Amino acid sequence: MAWSFTKSGRRLTEADIEKLADEIESTDFELSTWTTRPGRPRLDGRATEHSPRIAVRVPESLRRRVLRRATAEGETVSRVVRRLLEEYAGAD
């Protein structure tokens, strides 16, 4: 099953989708003018697999320092963490 997500990244439940459908059906929503947004590209370039997430908890002071440095260097925290994980894991 393909999951649907909100713009903020929350996964929609069947109940959420039913509620949205009911709201749309009760208005003059014109489906022919609606267009989809492309999702994020896969990180490894393969269209058949998703890019898995790794979640970690860090102290707030570390999060602030990493965000400050990444922003100053024109990077995202995700990109910095991916680079560090690549360095840590080494070559295949």
Buried (B, 14 or more C-beta within 10 A) or exposed (E): EEEEEEEEEEEBEEEEEEEEEEEEEEEEEEEEEEEEEEEEEEEEEEEEEEEEEEEEEEEEEEEEEBEEEBEEEEBEEEEBBBEEEEEEEEEE
